[in-house]
Amino acid sequence: MTISILAYDEKTGRYGGAATTGSLCVGGWVLRGDAESGMSASQGSLPSTMWGTETLTLMKSGLSARDAVERVTGADSGRGQRQLATLDPTGGTASFTGTDSIQAAGARSADKVIVTGNLLSSEEVLQAMLDGFLAAEGAFDLRLLAALDAAAAAGGDSRGLLSAALLIVGRDMAPLTLRVDHSATPLADLRALHQRATSGDYADWAIMVPTLDDPERATPYGAKTDQPV
């Protein structure tokens, strides 16, 4: 019922994920991540938010993406209804697609990027999303948005789209977590929200809050800064 992408950007050292679905609230259900653990996307006809959280805990403790997926999915007797993708802090990826997943369902991956989906119009959507990300130019977050657009252009969720989300995390930034929970045009709305969040007063404020690399940051509000968003 969802298509998602997780990726690591070596240029910035940041991790990112994006997702869209024909149901509500895809960001809250699917995407989890932090700069010390990596990222996860937990989805499916009966998704487990606990899968997403638990894999982050395991990867933070040192398990690879593959080992974390095997441990979490192997212990769940309901795994046939679920799907999971993981991206560990080294950029390693892994996925699981339950045997009862609604077709078309599956995963595609390349170096430091993984795409997963279910209830898609066809399996071509998976490759289109991966190719869209790999071919895109520009900032990391814009490449993830381009991947969503490519998936939609290839058919996307077989029911159409109602929600979309973007999550970017890194040691040098506050999390960028954007969600469009219900819309007739969720991808366009997500792009508009992204533009608002990465420009103007909000962006100027966001670069002054604490980060993992600077946990005591407290630049006086309103002060001028040259730092990039």
C-alpha positions in Angstrom: 0.0 0.0 0.0 3.1 2.2 0.0 6.3 2.9 -1.9 9.3 4.3 0.0 13.0 5.1 -0.5 15.9 5.2 2.0 19.3 6.6 1.0 22.6 7.8 2.4 24.3 10.8 0.9 28.1 10.5 1.2 28.6 14.2 0.2 26.7 15.5 3.2 26.8 12.5 5.6 23.1 12.6 5.8 20.4 9.9 5.7 17.1 10.4 4.0 13.8 8.7 3.4 10.7 9.5 1.4 7.4 7.7 1.0 3.9 8.0 -0.5 0.8 5.9 -0.4 -2.9 5.7 -1.3 -3.9 5.9 2.4 -3.5 8.4 5.2 -0.5 9.5 7.2 2.4 7.7 5.5 5.1 9.6 7.3 3.8 8.7 10.8 3.4 5.0 9.8 6.4 4.3 7.7 9.5 6.5 8.2 11.9 6.3 11.2 15.5 7.6 11.4 18.3 9.3 13.2 21.9 10.1 12.4 23.3 7.6 14.9 21.1 4.6 13.8 20.3 5.0 10.1 16.8 4.7 8.8 13.9 2.3 8.4 10.7 2.1 6.4 8.1 -0.3 7.9 5.0 -0.8 5.7 2.6 -3.4 4.4 -1.1 -4.3 4.6 -0.7 -4.6 8.4 2.5 -2.6 9.2 4.4 -2.7 12.5 5.7 0.6 13.7 7.6 -1.4 16.3 9.6 -3.0 13.4 10.8 0.4 12.4 11.8 1.5 15.9 13.4 -1.8 16.8 15.6 -2.0 13.8 17.0 1.5 14.6 17.9 0.3 18.1 19.6 -2.7 16.8 21.6 -0.8 14.1 22.6 1.8 16.7 24.0 -1.1 18.8 26.2 -2.2 15.8 24.1 -4.7 13.9 24.1 -4.4 10.1 20.9 -3.6 8.2 20.7 -7.2 7.1 21.1 -8.7 10.6 18.6 -6.2 12.1 16.0 -7.2 9.5 16.5 -10.9 10.1 16.2 -10.5 13.8 13.1 -8.3 13.8 11.1 -10.1 11.1 12.1 -13.6 12.1 10.5 -13.2 15.6 7.1 -12.0 14.3 4.5 -14.6 13.4 2.5 -12.0 11.5 5.4 -11.1 9.2 3.7 -12.3 6.1 1.5 -9.2 6.1 4.4 -6.8 6.5 7.3 -5.2 4.7 10.5 -3.6 6.0 13.5 -1.8 4.6 16.6 -0.6 6.5 19.6 1.6 6.0 22.4 1.2 8.5 25.0 3.9 9.5 27.5 2.5 7.1 25.0 2.8 4.2 24.3 -0.9 4.1 20.7 -1.8 3.1 18.4 -4.8 3.5 14.7 -5.5 3.1 11.9 -8.0 3.8 8.7 -8.5 1.9 6.1 -10.8 3.5 4.7 -13.7 1.5 1.2 -12.3 2.0 2.1 -8.8 0.7 -0.4 -7.4 -1.8 1.1 -7.4 -5.3 2.9 -5.9 -6.9 5.3 -5.9 -4.1 9.1 -6.1 -3.7 12.3 -4.1 -3.4 15.2 -2.7 -5.5 18.5 -1.5 -4.3 21.8 0.2 -5.4 24.8 1.5 -3.5 23.5 3.1 -0.3 19.9 3.3 -1.5 16.9 1.0 -1.3 13.3 1.2 -2.6 10.4 -0.9 -1.3 6.8 -1.0 -2.2 3.5 -3.0 -2.2 0.1 -2.7 -3.8 1.8 -1.0 -6.7 0.4 -0.7 -10.2 3.3 -2.8 -11.4 6.8 -3.8 -10.4 8.1 -1.3 -12.8 7.3 1.4 -10.2 10.1 0.1 -8.0 12.8 0.4 -10.7 11.4 3.8 -11.8 11.7 5.2 -8.3 15.3 3.9 -8.0 16.3 5.2 -11.4 14.6 8.5 -10.7 16.8 9.0 -7.6 20.0 7.9 -9.2 19.4 10.1 -12.3 18.4 13.2 -10.3 20.8 16.1 -9.8 21.0 18.7 -7.1 20.5 18.6 -3.3 19.9 15.3 -1.5 16.4 16.2 -0.4 15.4 17.3 -3.9 16.7 13.9 -5.3 14.4 12.1 -2.9 11.5 14.2 -4.0 12.4 13.4 -7.6 12.2 9.7 -6.7 8.7 10.1 -5.5 7.7 11.9 -8.7 9.3 9.1 -10.8 7.4 6.4 -8.9 4.1 8.3 -9.4 4.8 8.8 -13.1 5.3 5.0 -13.5 1.9 4.3 -11.9 2.6 4.5 -8.1 0.2 3.0 -5.7 -2.6 1.2 -7.6 -5.2 3.2 -5.7 -3.7 6.6 -6.4 -2.0 8.8 -3.8 -3.3 10.5 -0.6 -0.2 11.2 1.5 3.5 11.7 1.3 6.4 12.4 3.6 10.1 13.3 3.6 12.6 12.7 6.5 16.3 13.9 6.4 18.6 13.4 9.4 22.3 14.2 10.0 24.7 15.0 12.7 25.0 18.6 11.6 21.3 19.5 11.3 18.0 19.3 13.1 15.8 16.6 11.6 13.8 17.8 8.6 10.5 15.8 8.9 7.8 16.9 6.5 4.4 15.2 6.2 1.3 15.7 4.1 -1.2 13.4 5.8 -4.2 13.8 3.4 -4.4 15.5 0.1 -5.6 15.0 -3.5 -2.2 16.2 -4.6 0.3 15.0 -1.9 3.5 15.2 -3.9 2.9 18.7 -5.1 1.9 19.7 -1.5 5.1 18.0 -0.1 7.2 20.0 -2.6 5.5 23.2 -1.5 6.0 22.4 2.2 9.6 21.6 1.5 10.1 25.0 -0.1 8.7 26.7 2.9 10.8 24.7 5.3 14.1 25.2 3.6 13.8 29.0 2.9 12.9 32.1 4.7 12.4 32.6 8.4 11.9 29.0 9.3 15.1 27.9 7.6 17.0 30.7 9.3 15.7 29.5 12.7 16.3 25.8 12.0 20.1 26.3 11.6 20.3 27.8 15.1 19.0 24.9 17.2 21.1 22.1 18.8 22.5 19.3 16.7 24.4 16.1 17.5 27.7 17.8 16.4 26.8 20.9 18.4 24.4 19.9 21.2 24.8 23.2 23.1 24.2 25.5 20.1 22.2 28.5 21.1 22.8 31.2 18.5 20.6 34.2 19.6 17.3 34.2 17.7 17.5 36.7 14.9 21.2 36.7 14.6 22.7 36.7 11.1 24.4 33.4 10.0 26.1 32.1 6.9 25.5 28.5 7.6 23.7 26.5 4.9 20.3 24.8 5.5 
